[in-house]
Amino acid sequence: RGDAMKFPSFEELAELVRVSARLKRNERIDPDTHLLRDLKLNEKTAMDVLTAIERHYEIRLSPEIHNYVRDIGSIQCEDAIESPVIQSLFASSIPEDHPWTVGRLYRAVLEQLSKSPTMQFLGRE
């Protein structure tokens, strides 16, 4: 039944991020929380978060976010020795023009859910 599918609240998604990234219970996650800068996710943890979200909601997130997460490793290696202040001043290698925040991730999930024919086509590929 189509009405069985309800969109998750931001809090539900934030909790899924918190659990899958193994963050502390008191770690504040709001729509402006950056996946990299604020949550300090590494590539593996960030991929775990994406996988958990995709499994939980039975969706496939955009290649754009997957590429962003895959780039985390190379970004962090290059800039690990510099302080965050220096990174933000000279951050040509960091794709922060559109940083992935939890709010942006949430919008991506809602967008995929709104396109998802999961309810009508379960079991039919």
C-alpha positions in Angstrom: 0.0 0.0 0.0 1.4 3.4 -1.0 0.4 5.2 2.2 2.5 2.8 4.3 5.6 4.7 3.2 6.1 7.8 5.3 9.0 10.2 4.9 11.5 10.1 7.8 11.9 13.2 10.0 15.3 14.9 10.2 15.7 13.5 13.7 15.2 9.9 12.4 17.9 10.4 9.8 20.2 12.2 12.3 19.8 9.2 14.7 20.7 6.8 11.9 23.8 8.8 11.1 24.7 8.9 14.8 24.3 5.1 15.2 26.0 4.1 12.0 28.9 6.5 12.6 29.1 5.3 16.2 28.9 8.8 17.5 28.3 9.7 21.2 24.7 10.1 22.3 25.3 13.7 23.1 26.9 14.5 19.7 24.8 17.4 18.3 23.6 16.8 14.7 21.6 19.5 13.0 21.0 20.3 9.3 24.1 22.4 9.2 26.4 19.8 10.6 29.1 18.9 8.1 29.8 15.3 7.6 33.6 15.8 7.4 34.4 18.9 9.4 31.9 18.5 12.2 31.5 14.8 12.6 35.1 14.0 11.7 34.1 11.0 9.7 36.7 9.0 7.8 36.1 7.4 4.5 35.1 4.0 6.0 32.8 5.5 8.6 31.2 7.8 6.0 30.6 4.8 3.7 29.1 2.9 6.6 26.7 5.8 7.1 25.7 5.9 3.4 25.3 2.1 3.4 23.1 2.2 6.5 20.9 4.9 5.1 20.5 3.1 1.7 19.7 -0.2 3.5 17.3 1.4 6.0 15.3 3.4 3.4 15.9 0.9 0.5 17.2 3.7 -1.8 20.4 4.4 -3.8 22.0 7.7 -3.0 23.4 9.8 -5.8 26.9 9.1 -7.2 27.7 12.6 -6.2 27.6 11.9 -2.5 29.4 8.5 -3.0 32.2 10.3 -4.8 32.4 13.0 -2.2 32.8 10.3 0.5 35.4 8.4 -1.5 37.3 11.6 -1.8 37.4 12.1 2.0 40.4 9.7 2.2 42.6 11.7 -0.2 41.5 15.0 1.2 42.3 14.1 4.7 45.7 12.6 3.9 46.8 15.7 2.0 45.7 18.1 4.7 46.0 16.1 7.9 49.0 18.1 9.1 47.4 21.5 8.7 45.0 23.0 11.2 41.3 23.4 10.2 41.8 27.1 10.1 44.6 26.8 7.5 42.5 24.2 5.6 39.6 26.6 5.4 41.9 29.4 4.2 43.7 27.4 1.5 41.2 24.7 0.9 41.4 24.4 -2.9 41.6 20.6 -2.6 38.5 20.3 -0.4 35.2 20.4 -2.4 33.5 22.7 0.1 31.7 24.8 -2.4 28.8 22.4 -1.7 29.8 20.8 1.6 27.8 17.7 2.5 25.8 18.6 5.6 23.4 16.3 7.3 20.6 18.6 6.1 21.8 18.1 2.5 22.0 14.4 3.0 18.5 14.4 4.4 17.2 16.3 1.3 19.0 13.7 -0.9 17.2 10.9 1.0 13.8 12.6 0.7 14.4 13.1 -3.0 15.3 9.5 -3.5 12.3 8.3 -1.4 10.0 10.5 -3.4 11.2 8.9 -6.7 11.4 5.4 -5.2 8.7 3.1 -6.5 9.6 0.6 -3.7 6.1 0.2 -2.4 4.6 -0.6 -5.8 7.4 -2.7 -7.2 8.7 -4.7 -4.3 10.3 -7.8 -5.7 10.1 -6.7 -9.3 13.5 -5.6 -10.7 
